[in-house]
Amino acid sequence: MPSRRFGFVSLLPPLLLIVMVTAPAVRAEDDFATQLPRIAPLEPAEALKSFKLLPGFRIELVAAEPDVVDPVALCFDERGRMFVAEMRGYSEDRDKKLSRIRLLEDTDNDGRFEKSTVFADELLWPTAVFWTNGGLLVADAPDVLFLQDTNEDGQADERNVVLSGFGTGNVQGLLNSFQWSLDNRIVGSASSSGGLVTSLLPEYFSFDKLRFEAVVNRPLRQPVNLRGRDFALDPGHNLKVEPLTGGGQHGLTFNDWGDRFVCSNSDHLQQILYEDRYLARSPYVAISGARVSIAADGPQADVFRTSPVEPWRELRTKLRVSGKVPGPVERGGLASGYFTSATGVTVYRGNAWEEEYRGQVFIADVGSNLIHRKRLVDTGILYRGERIDEKTEFLTSTDNWFRPVQMANAPDGCLYVCDMYREVIEHPASLPPDIKKHLDLSSRGRGRIWRIVPEAFQQPQRPRLHEAENAELIELLGHSNGWHRDTAARLLYPRLSLLPNEDSARLRTMAVEAKSPVARIHAIAALHGRYEHLELKTLADPHPRVRQVAVRFAETQLSNSAPTWDDVRRSVFELADDEDPRVRWQVALSIGEAPSGPQRNRAIMRLIENDTQNQLPDAILSSLRRGAGDVFARLVENRVLRESSRGRTLLRRLAEQVDRQPEDTDLDVEDKRRFFSAAGALVDLAEEDKLAAEIARSTIEAVSPETATQISRATGRRSEKLFRQAITLALLTAPDRDVPSEQRHKAVEQLRRASFDEAGPVLAELLTPGEPSEIQTAAIATLGFFKDSAAAAIIIDRFPALSPALKARAAEQLCSSKEDAQLVLDAVEAKQIAATDLGPDAWRRLITSFEDEQFRERARKLFEAVRPADRKEVVEAYREALSLTGAKDRGKAVFAKQCASCHKVEGVGHELGPSLAAMKQRGAEAILVNVLDPNREVNPQFVSYALLTSDGKALSGLIASETATSITLKRAENATDTVLRVDIEELKSTGQSLMPEGLEKQLDKQSLADLIAYLMTAN
């Protein structure tokens, strides 16, 4: 029963969550005026006294109203000027175009930006700014604008739309966070709004000869789908858009090594493992998402605010807990104390602080008036984010108006903070009317930018990088301040193709000899941008992160089969034995750019052998667009590996991949021939011992019947004998109740290879109440593999005798294909299946999944007879359960039977939805409403999606992840379906929670009272 609760939300783009429900009327005699006192703002000097900061630091004011208002993002140009996005007004004011870009300048170099100019106005809702090519990129969904000040008066006199199509449907998830990346691109987040984004610049547009009039009447380029993605823009090539794996809500940052991190409201620290381009190479490899939560204390970790909880927030929580108004209640009714509005994740890369702080990550929680920090601990391929400040935070304020939104590394080496500074930072739609009328939502018009400096900080000279020559910029690639390195790289990028030989030589020398490994990395990246060959010595650099980056930028040489690049390929292949796991990870990703051949495939085998922690299969499979058959054969020849758990799994996945890949070239044909030969060898090995036979069967089971037939021919039908033996044994083992359940379960799965005439009677025998539920579940799943309508008929015949949980499994199976679904409707009409036994989720599939209106109409008419009662009526009908005495022990059994497939309490169940243990602080009535009316408040996180495959199979579940090649749906008991995009016919939101309505069909009032009693006392 996934929860439908939201976290606290704010006005800010990453946090806006409009709860589209109407609050029920609070009693007329309720007047909350006395409970909702106004909170007064503090003037900047007083606000400074409100901060509590880690000892050794101080916070300084950089700018304040009226010089800056509602700042949400900032960047610096090469002169050290600051550009600030001002998100003025509330979201309902968006179309009034109140927002602006402000230009701030520190003319006397004292750290205070005293000169303020409106650089551009009449913007919709700006969320990111980035200075490049002599102008300012502004994210203003649905567009990205390029603003130029051609006459140097501090105001943009040229405004052009350069990209368009970013989503605007969700104001909490607009595009945001422009950052410079190591590979000379501007990276941003499309957030949860995504969009079909089109570049409005011609294919050969050049910023160094900026002529926007030349792009009039141009043909539009193909749009790029950015749903659930981050993206990269190439500033040197007409802002070419490339999708990247990502999908955080608001905030994006890199560390010095180029690793990317994002955050979402409650999931405050996430790492991006790899880019879409690696996965997109092979559309036949299904790989789960690349965005991983890495906070050691969990996504919704505790925070320790020093500001008082706003009175309106406490009151709203009480009203929600009592059920007087709808809305989310998190963490058992606590109004604060945990991440609800994480934003602006930023890795500190400056040089003004002590060395120990470099690489630490800072995350603002705008709703709690604080900035949290974590240490990134290298654990191999992933980092682990560990809390540093125990029971406190890096920065807090007692001022409720302090609203830290974004942070930035600055030219002076310090960390700057955008403070939107507002009394109420909550979307009006999520405020109950009887609270909202007592608040002044217009209490804004202020804003501050702060910087955090060490106690002994001395102001450095203002940068003048716009005057720097090539040699100076190259030297700055090794600067101790990350801002200087990135800015030097940005300024060099458009010059790289024209660099004189002496400057190119400087870069090559720096790539190999620079004292700092970060400098060597930046030099390698610059050479890559110049399209120069990689310095071979960088692949043998003493620092593992340099070797990793060198492998990444060697990819262009790997893909070139010319003999001149043999040394580079050989060196990369040798790094398959590198002692550092992240270097091997990068080799596993990059090696796919090399032509398939013995050398490359031997290196892949060494990667497999060295991968004792089983971290590389996804990366390796992504690199095997060609050559999977050869690697399969090599794995078969390695007895130690093939008999290991990871080796057997990889054999199966390789077989699946070879099975799906087309034979486009002679190389592909030869690779499949190699696969069939190896499969034959595997079959021959099966005669030696049972383990080899099991490996052979498991591997060949992974392929299609057509490929299995080819294997049979290639092995002189010996594989048929192997499966015949297995089938005969399975037919005997599956129904034998004296055999251990685990062996029976495997035998039931083996029956998929039998004919239906053989397997059908056995499977029908297993669908009886006397069989354990796991055996019946396996029998239902195996029947689903047979296309014969008689298989569905067996399930339908046994359906009335199945338990509620098994009925749900059976209904899911029967409703996944149109042919079987037709039989279900026949059975309902014939009263062979009670319409109420199908359950709401099955009816939802029947009514929405198949593109046949006649079928849908038939399903709708049958559903009318069992349409669930009005949820309010059901809640009222079961209200009596609140007065009954519940038994905790009985309630625990009810939970295990009805709720554990999606929830986890006291170690029992599955964490598809949040833990229900926290419900006890909400009260018994809230539990009752949440159980019986699950769609009253639907969190987008738990909205179910319907997916139809190209072969007509209907699936449903939550979208757990998306990659360039696949989508993963998650459903009850954490079961997942990963579907290749090439196999998706249709994907659409149902608009409803994964948890279906109608649980009252399985619960009487006493059972509900028992469940409530259990949840109210569970730990």
Secondary structure, DSSP 8 states (H G I E B T S, - for coil): ----------SSTTT------------TT---GGG--------HHHHHHTEEE-TTEEEEEEEETTS--SEEEEEE-TTS-EEEEE--S-GGGGGG--EEEEEEE-TTSSS---EEEEEEEEES---EEEEETTEEEEEETTEEEEEE-TTSSSS--EEEEEEEEE--S-TTS--EEEEE-TTS-EEEE-TTT-EEEEE-S-TT--GGG--GGGGTT------EE-TTEEEEEETTTTTEEEEEE---SS-EEE-TT--EEE--SS---EEE---HHHHTT-TT-----SEEE-BTT-TT-B----S---HHHHHHHHHHHHTSS-----GGG-SSSB-SSEEEEEE---SSS-GGGTT-EEEEETTTTEEEEEEEEE-SSSEEEEE-STTS-SEEES-TT--EEEEEE-TTSSEEEEE---S--S-GGGS-HHHHTTS-TT-----EEEEEEETT--------GGG--HHHHHHHTT-SSHHHHHHHHHHHGGGGGG--HHHHHHHHHHHHH-SSHHHHHHHHHHHHHTT----GGGGG-SSHHHHHHHHHHTHHHHT---GGGHHHHHHHHHGGG-S-HHHHHHHHHHGGGS--SHHHHHHHHHHHHH-TT---HHHHHHT-SS-HHHHHHHHHH-HHHHTSHHHHHHHHHHHHHHHHS---SHHHHHHHHHHHHHHHHHHHHHTT-HHHHHHHHHHHHTS-HHHHHHHHHHTTTHHHHHHHHHHHHHHHHTT-TTS-HHHHHHHHHHGGGS-HHHHHHHHHHHSSTTS-HHHHHHHHHHHTT--SHHHHHHHHHHGGGS-HHHHHHHHHHHTTSHHHHHHHHHHHHTTSS-HHHHHHHHHHHHHHSSS-HHHHHHHHHHHHTT----HHHHHHHTGGGGGS---HHHHHHHHHHHTTTT-EETTEE-TTS--GGGGGGT-HHHHHHHHH-TTSS--GGGEEEEEEETTS-EEEEEEEEE-SSEEEEE-GGG-EEEEEGGGEEEEEEEEEESS-S-GGGT--HHHHHHHHHHHHH--
